[in-house]
């Protein structure tokens, strides 16, 4: 099975490279794997996630995602790569002035898909996350758990190769959290999507086999 993500001696820094967050990390993640990344607050979990979609560049080493070295990737190619990623944020990042259905198909709008395809995909995805009846509502009319389900639906809009999730259940109650975990398990299992989740706590009820990396003292270590 091919590597979707491969880091070799990866160092990530802020400022002018003077504040190292992650140092000399090497790891590989294959297609269809579910990966949890944990670690103390401020250890660099979100920084690592940002590097995977090119928001932060490596100071040293290499980071290859989907066959592209993010150290040398051109802007156009980076946008192309991001089109094959679904990103889920803790604070949802929905557009409050847009309906739920329109929020879901944002990646398709950016990619220039027809309104017919957008409408079909919106219906399919909202049914998948059990929010069909909320298609014409606005995000602020939904609960936090429902808003995050819209975020998951949006992340799945283009059948991504990789889903990156930053504390996706951090603000949610147990019921809503379990719904989100189920949706991400299904994406991994049924679509063979690679899923990376930054979280402070791995869920106790989780049926899929998974890998667990911990970030501490600037290192990235796999927990066996």
C-alpha positions as CSV (number, residue, x, y, z in Angstrom):
1,X,0.0,0.0,0.0
2,X,1.4,3.4,-1.0
3,X,2.4,6.2,1.4
4,X,0.0,9.1,1.3
5,X,2.2,11.1,3.7
6,X,5.9,10.7,4.2
7,X,8.0,12.9,6.5
8,X,11.8,12.6,6.7
9,X,13.8,14.5,9.3
10,X,11.0,17.1,9.4
11,X,11.6,20.3,11.4
12,X,8.8,23.0,11.7
13,X,9.5,26.4,13.2
14,X,7.9,29.8,13.8
15,X,9.4,33.2,13.5
16,X,12.5,33.2,11.3
17,X,13.2,29.6,12.1
18,X,14.3,30.4,15.6
19,X,11.4,28.8,17.5
20,X,11.4,25.1,16.7
21,X,8.1,23.4,17.3
22,X,8.8,20.0,15.8
23,X,12.4,18.7,15.2
24,X,13.8,15.8,13.1
25,X,10.5,13.9,12.8
26,X,10.2,10.9,10.4
27,X,7.1,8.9,9.8
28,X,4.9,7.5,7.0
29,X,1.1,7.1,6.7
30,X,-0.5,4.8,4.1
31,X,-3.7,5.1,2.1
32,X,-6.8,4.2,4.2
33,X,-5.1,4.4,7.6
34,X,-6.8,6.1,10.6
35,X,-4.3,8.1,12.7
36,X,-4.7,9.9,16.0
37,X,-2.2,12.5,17.0
38,X,-2.1,13.5,20.7
39,X,0.2,15.5,22.9
40,X,0.2,18.2,25.6
41,X,-1.2,21.6,24.8
42,X,1.2,23.7,22.8
43,X,3.3,20.6,21.7
44,X,2.8,21.2,18.0
45,X,-0.2,19.0,17.1
46,X,-2.0,21.8,15.1
47,X,1.3,23.0,13.7
48,X,2.0,19.5,12.2
49,X,-1.5,19.4,10.7
50,X,-1.1,22.8,9.1
51,X,2.2,21.7,7.6
52,X,0.3,18.8,5.9
53,X,-1.9,21.2,3.9
54,X,0.9,23.6,3.2
55,X,0.0,26.4,5.5
56,X,3.4,26.1,7.2
57,X,6.6,25.1,5.4
58,X,9.3,22.8,6.7
59,X,12.4,24.5,8.0
60,X,14.4,21.4,7.4
61,X,13.8,17.9,6.1
62,X,11.1,16.9,3.6
63,X,7.4,16.4,3.7
64,X,5.7,14.6,0.8
65,X,1.9,14.5,0.7
66,X,0.1,12.8,-2.2
67,X,3.3,12.5,-4.1
68,X,4.2,16.3,-3.8
69,X,7.1,17.6,-1.8
70,X,5.6,20.5,0.1
71,X,9.0,22.2,0.4
72,X,9.2,22.8,-3.3
73,X,5.6,22.7,-4.5
74,X,4.3,25.5,-6.7
75,X,1.2,27.5,-5.6
76,X,-1.0,26.1,-8.4
77,X,0.0,22.5,-7.5
78,X,-0.6,23.2,-3.8
79,X,-4.2,24.3,-4.6
80,X,-4.6,21.2,-6.7
81,X,-3.4,19.0,-3.8
82,X,-5.7,20.8,-1.3
83,X,-8.6,20.0,-3.6
84,X,-8.1,16.3,-2.7
85,X,-8.1,17.0,1.1
86,X,-11.0,17.5,3.5
87,X,-10.2,19.7,6.5
88,X,-12.3,19.7,9.6
89,X,-11.8,22.5,12.2
90,X,-12.8,22.6,15.9
91,X,-14.6,25.9,15.4
92,X,-16.4,24.7,12.3
93,X,-15.4,27.6,10.0
94,X,-18.9,27.7,8.4
95,X,-20.1,30.8,6.5
96,X,-23.0,32.0,8.7
97,X,-24.7,34.0,5.8
98,X,-24.9,30.8,3.7
99,X,-27.4,28.0,4.0
100,X,-26.3,24.6,5.3
101,X,-26.5,23.1,1.8
102,X,-24.4,25.9,0.3
103,X,-21.7,25.5,3.0
104,X,-21.5,21.8,2.3
105,X,-20.8,22.3,-1.4
106,X,-18.2,25.1,-1.0
107,X,-15.3,22.9,-2.3
108,X,-17.4,22.1,-5.4
109,X,-18.2,25.7,-6.0
110,X,-14.5,26.6,-5.8
111,X,-13.7,23.8,-8.2
112,X,-16.3,25.0,-10.7
113,X,-18.7,22.1,-10.6
114,X,-22.2,22.7,-12.1
115,X,-25.1,23.6,-9.8
116,X,-26.7,20.3,-10.7
117,X,-23.7,18.3,-9.4
118,X,-23.6,20.6,-6.3
119,X,-27.3,20.1,-5.5
120,X,-27.0,16.3,-6.0
121,X,-23.9,16.1,-3.8
122,X,-25.5,18.4,-1.1
123,X,-28.5,16.1,-0.8
124,X,-26.4,13.0,-0.7
125,X,-24.0,14.3,1.9
126,X,-26.7,15.9,4.1
127,X,-28.6,12.6,4.1
128,X,-25.3,10.8,5.1
129,X,-24.8,13.1,8.1
130,X,-28.5,13.0,8.9
131,X,-29.2,16.7,8.4
132,X,-31.4,16.5,5.3
133,X,-34.2,18.5,6.9
134,X,-31.8,21.4,7.8
135,X,-30.5,22.0,4.2
136,X,-32.2,25.5,3.9
137,X,-31.3,26.6,7.5
138,X,-28.3,28.7,8.4
139,X,-25.4,27.5,10.6
140,X,-26.4,29.6,13.7
141,X,-29.8,27.9,13.7
142,X,-28.1,24.6,14.4
143,X,-26.5,23.1,17.5
144,X,-22.7,22.8,17.8
145,X,-22.9,19.1,17.0
146,X,-25.0,19.7,14.0
147,X,-22.7,22.4,12.7
148,X,-19.7,20.1,13.0
149,X,-21.7,17.5,11.0
150,X,-22.0,20.1,8.3
151,X,-18.2,20.5,8.6
152,X,-17.7,16.8,8.1
153,X,-20.1,16.8,5.1
154,X,-18.2,19.7,3.5
155,X,-14.9,17.8,4.1
156,X,-16.3,14.8,2.2
157,X,-17.7,16.9,-0.7
158,X,-15.0,16.0,-3.2
159,X,-14.4,12.4,-2.0
160,X,-11.0,13.4,-0.5
161,X,-7.9,11.2,-0.4
162,X,-7.0,12.7,3.0
163,X,-9.1,14.1,5.8
164,X,-7.3,16.3,8.3
165,X,-9.3,17.1,11.5
166,X,-8.1,19.4,14.3
167,X,-9.9,18.7,17.6
168,X,-13.1,17.9,15.7
169,X,-15.1,17.0,18.9
170,X,-13.4,19.4,21.3
171,X,-16.5,21.5,21.8
172,X,-19.1,18.8,21.6
173,X,-21.1,16.6,24.0
174,X,-20.7,12.8,24.1
175,X,-23.6,12.1,21.7
176,X,-22.4,14.6,19.1
177,X,-18.8,13.4,19.4
178,X,-19.8,9.8,18.8
179,X,-21.8,10.8,15.7
180,X,-18.6,12.6,14.3
181,X,-16.4,9.6,15.1
182,X,-18.8,7.3,13.3
183,X,-18.8,9.5,10.2
184,X,-15.0,9.6,10.1
185,X,-14.8,5.8,10.7
186,X,-17.2,5.3,7.7
187,X,-15.1,7.6,5.5
188,X,-12.0,5.7,6.3
189,X,-13.6,2.2,6.0
190,X,-15.9,2.7,3.0
191,X,-14.0,5.2,0.9
192,X,-10.4,4.2,1.9
193,X,-9.8,7.8,2.9
194,X,-6.7,8.4,5.0
195,X,-7.8,10.2,8.2
196,X,-5.5,12.1,10.6
197,X,-7.1,13.5,13.7
198,X,-5.5,15.8,16.2
199,X,-7.2,15.3,19.6
200,X,-6.5,15.6,23.3
201,X,-8.3,12.3,23.9
202,X,-8.8,9.2,21.8
203,X,-12.4,8.0,22.0
204,X,-13.0,4.9,24.2
205,X,-15.5,3.5,21.7
206,X,-13.7,3.1,18.4
207,X,-14.1,0.1,16.3
208,X,-11.5,0.6,13.5
209,X,-7.8,-0.4,13.9
210,X,-5.8,2.9,14.2
211,X,-2.3,4.2,14.6
212,X,-1.4,6.6,17.4
213,X,1.4,9.2,17.3
214,X,2.3,11.4,20.3
215,X,4.1,14.7,20.0
216,X,6.3,15.6,23.0
217,X,9.6,17.4,23.5
218,X,9.5,18.4,19.7
219,X,9.5,14.8,18.6
220,X,6.8,12.7,16.9
221,X,6.7,9.2,18.2
222,X,4.4,6.2,17.4
223,X,2.8,4.6,20.3
224,X,2.5,0.8,20.0
